[in-house]
């Protein structure tokens, strides 16, 4: 197979998915968003299995990757709808933190170009965190950064899905052609392989 084959392209897309998923996992950990952390973990495991399946010509692992890509696309569409406040969803809800904590996207306070103003209040002196920080302005609002993460994941996943479908069809064609060409039925020695 050549360097630009579908198999090499899917390997490249899986590696790209791993890099972007690990980056996303880090920022979800910083924001204590537990639902994305768990789903990103399953995504990383499934992409590794899909990568193994492509490298080792294992159709079942590539099919598992295909099925996960459908769920992954659905998850990213859900997150986009959540941050855009579509369909009755709200970015201010605690859905992504599973109600365990009140934390939200790390990008809300730490986005590119965000200038924060630390306000010290006497009412906050007795709390664990005595500073109340308000974000004055950002170059790009946090919900759009999260949506950009989802769009990147969607594009890579859709390309991966197309290439994985093609790889599965090639692998299954190779399996069929192997059985058709490699078996020789001799009356005295059935199912003997010719070498």
C-alpha positions in Angstrom: 0.0 0.0 0.0 1.2 3.5 -0.8 1.8 6.3 1.6 -1.4 8.0 0.7 -3.6 5.0 1.0 -6.8 5.0 2.9 -5.2 2.9 5.6 -2.4 5.5 6.2 -5.0 8.3 6.1 -7.0 6.6 8.8 -3.9 6.0 10.9 -3.1 9.7 10.6 -6.7 10.7 11.5 -6.6 8.4 14.6 -3.3 10.0 15.7 -4.8 13.4 15.2 -7.9 12.4 17.2 -5.8 11.2 20.0 -3.8 14.5 20.2 -7.0 16.6 20.1 -8.8 14.4 22.6 -5.9 14.5 25.1 -5.8 18.3 24.8 -9.5 18.5 25.4 -9.2 16.1 28.3 -6.7 18.3 30.0 -8.9 21.4 29.8 -12.0 19.4 31.0 -10.0 18.3 34.0 -9.1 21.9 34.7 -12.7 22.8 34.6 -13.9 19.8 36.6 -16.4 18.8 33.9 -16.9 15.2 34.8 -19.2 14.1 32.0 -16.8 15.2 29.2 -13.9 13.7 31.2 -15.5 10.2 31.2 -16.6 10.4 27.6 -13.2 11.7 26.5 -11.6 8.7 28.3 -13.8 6.2 26.4 -13.1 8.1 23.2 -9.3 7.8 23.7 -9.6 4.1 24.4 -11.8 3.5 21.4 -9.5 5.4 19.1 -6.5 3.4 20.3 -8.4 0.2 19.6 -9.4 1.5 16.2 -5.8 2.4 15.5 -4.7 -1.1 16.5 -7.4 -2.5 14.3 -6.2 -0.5 11.3 -2.6 -1.4 11.8 -3.2 -5.1 12.5 -6.0 -5.5 9.9 -8.6 -6.3 12.5 -12.1 -5.6 11.1 -13.9 -5.9 14.5 -11.8 -3.1 16.0 -12.4 -0.9 13.1 -16.2 -1.6 13.3 -16.0 -0.7 17.0 -14.3 2.5 16.0 -17.0 3.2 13.4 -19.8 2.7 15.9 -18.1 4.9 18.5 -17.7 7.7 15.9 -21.5 7.8 15.6 -21.8 8.3 19.3 -18.9 10.7 19.4 -20.5 12.9 16.7 -23.8 12.9 18.7 -21.9 13.9 21.8 -20.2 16.8 20.1 -23.4 18.0 18.5 -25.0 17.9 22.0 -22.1 19.9 23.5 -22.5 22.5 20.6 -26.2 22.8 21.3 -25.5 23.2 25.0 -23.0 26.0 24.6 -25.3 27.7 22.0 -28.3 27.4 24.4 -30.3 25.5 21.7 -33.2 23.1 22.4 -33.8 24.2 25.9 -30.2 23.5 27.0 -28.3 26.1 28.9 -24.5 26.6 29.1 -25.0 27.8 32.7 -26.4 24.4 33.8 -24.4 21.9 35.7 -25.0 19.1 33.2 -21.3 18.7 32.2 -20.2 18.6 35.9 -22.9 16.1 36.6 -24.2 18.2 39.5 -21.2 17.3 41.6 -19.5 20.7 41.5 -20.4 24.1 40.4 -17.4 24.3 38.0 -17.7 25.1 34.4 -15.5 25.5 31.3 -11.9 26.4 32.2 -12.0 28.8 29.2 -14.6 31.0 30.9 -12.0 32.6 33.1 -8.8 31.8 31.3 -9.6 32.3 27.6 -7.3 34.0 25.2 -7.0 37.7 25.9 -9.2 37.6 29.0 -8.5 40.4 31.4 -9.8 39.7 34.9 -10.4 42.1 37.7 -9.9 40.7 41.2 -12.3 42.3 43.6 -11.6 41.8 47.3 -14.7 41.9 49.3 -15.0 41.8 53.1 -17.8 39.2 52.9 -15.5 36.9 51.0 -12.7 37.1 53.7 -14.1 34.2 55.6 -14.4 31.9 52.6 -11.7 29.6 51.4 -11.1 31.7 48.3 -11.2 35.3 49.5 -10.9 36.8 46.0 -13.9 37.3 43.7 -12.7 37.4 40.2 -14.8 38.9 37.4 -13.8 38.6 33.8 -14.0 42.0 32.0 -13.4 41.1 28.4 -12.0 38.3 26.1 -11.0 38.1 22.5 -13.2 35.1 22.1 -16.0 34.1 24.4 -15.5 30.7 26.2 -18.6 29.1 24.6 -17.2 29.7 21.1 -13.8 28.1 22.1 -15.7 25.0 23.3 -17.7 25.0 20.1 -14.5 25.2 18.1 -13.2 22.2 19.9 -16.4 20.3 19.0 -16.2 21.4 15.4 -12.6 20.2 15.1 -13.7 16.9 16.6 -16.6 16.6 14.3 -14.5 17.2 11.2 -11.9 14.7 12.2 -14.6 12.2 13.2 -16.5 12.5 10.0 -13.4 12.0 7.9 -12.4 9.1 10.1 -15.9 7.5 9.7 -15.7 7.7 5.9 -12.2 6.2 5.8 -13.1 3.5 8.3 -16.1 2.5 6.2 -13.8 2.2 3.2 -11.2 0.2 5.3 -13.8 -2.2 6.5 -15.0 -2.8 3.0 -11.4 -3.4 1.8 -10.7 -5.7 4.8 -13.8 -7.7 4.1 -13.0 -7.9 0.4 -9.5 -9.1 1.2 -11.0 -11.8 3.5 -13.4 -12.9 0.8 -10.7 -13.0 -1.8 -8.3 -14.9 0.5 -10.8 -17.7 1.1 -11.7 -17.8 -2.6 -8.2 -17.9 -4.0 -6.3 -19.8 -1.2 -8.5 -22.9 -0.7 -8.1 -25.8 -3.0 -10.6 -28.7 -2.8 -8.9 -31.9 -3.7 -11.0 -35.1 -3.4 -8.4 -36.9 -1.3 -7.3 -33.8 0.7 -10.1 -31.4 1.4 -9.4 -27.8 2.4 -5.7 -28.1 1.8 -3.9 -24.7 1.2 -1.7 -24.3 -1.8 1.5 -22.5 -1.1 
